[in-house]
Amino acid sequence: MPLPHAWLVKPHQTQPRILAWAERYPELVELDSVQQFVGFDVYLITVTDRRVPDEGKMKCLFTQPHAHEPATTAACMDFLSQLLDGCHLDGTPTDLDRDRILNETVLSFVPDGNPEGRARSPELCWDGSKWSNEEFWCFMRGIDPRTLGMWERFDHWDLREQDPRPLSLGIVYEQIGEFEYVEPNRSHASAYFRLIHQALEKRDYDQFLDLHQTEFINSEFNCMMLLPILQEELPKPLQRENSAWAQEIVEAWREAGASPVSGPQPLSYTGVQGDYFRHRWGHIYHRLPCVSTEVHNNSPRTSPAEQQRLTEIAIRVSVARRGLTESELSGSARKEARVL
């Protein structure tokens, strides 16, 4: 399938554009970054009219941790282009009310949470026309020499301790030391998490949208919304806000002709994978509304252009809403979030 024009996902494409925006629009752009062990910078780009005080503005954080989910990066880059340049990356004019958005919101994006992994990716996109899902998963996590199938999924692992070692290094992993690797959204040692913590120390965000893709094997659906794994344990105002926000995105997808899972549901991981999210994300889930998108990946049913469009719809819905007020997330809930 042909890629959308100006599909920017590799670090040699995204990082020069981000730096150019920061130089061209100093009154609108603020950059934060951390550096990966191998030398790539991971950027958080914050866009707002900096001449207007932040007080009263809706503050949103959008992140993307996985190198094998490039449509999320493409959507972030195109949305940023619309806000800053007034046009899509292909040059067509945006329909966004840029002045209102820039005056009323603070929008922070991590368009690529693992540029090292993305740089190692053999493809700019995954559309299902070239690789089966089994082959795709081997690119994602590496090849197991015992089965020639997908290798292990770890939060943090050491190459010296693996016997046998994977035949190839999966692009999902980030190298954090000479022999150590992490999956970005499962270890606080990752550049992705270090940048998120830096952002949360700097600002009190009103909502946090984490952008993902998945394969929807043997499913009629091509998008879904996930609530935190701790959803039922959160303060009631956060539970209600997470559910309402996620459902708004589901309805927007449906109106746009997509095939979303009918309603949002908590992340269903159990065992070790569930423990990763409880331990790594619990303090964030208690602090502010958080939901995650899952948009179809590696399938002819959902083209790269559609993958990008569905991700952008979720971003647009999030930017347009107001969310919880200070009085609604106050008292014990706000106090509990700060303690956690």
Secondary structure, DSSP 4 states (H G I P E B T S, - for coil): -PPPTT---SHHHHHHHHHHHHHH-TTTEEEEEEE-TTS-EEEEEEES-TTS-STT-EEEEEE---TT-HHHHHHHHHHHHHHHHSB-TTSPBP-S-HHHHHHHEEEEEES-S-HHHHHH-S-S---SSS--HHHHHHHHH-B-TTTSSB----SEEEGGG-SSPPSS--TT-EE-SSSEEE-GGG-TTSHHHHHHHHHHHH---SEEEEEEEE--TT-S-SEEEEE-TTGGGS-HHHHHHHHHHHHHHHHHHHHTT--B-SS-EE----HHHHHHHHHHHHHHHTTS-EEEEEEE-S-TTS-HHHHHHHHHHHHHHHHH-----TTTS-HHHHHHHHH-
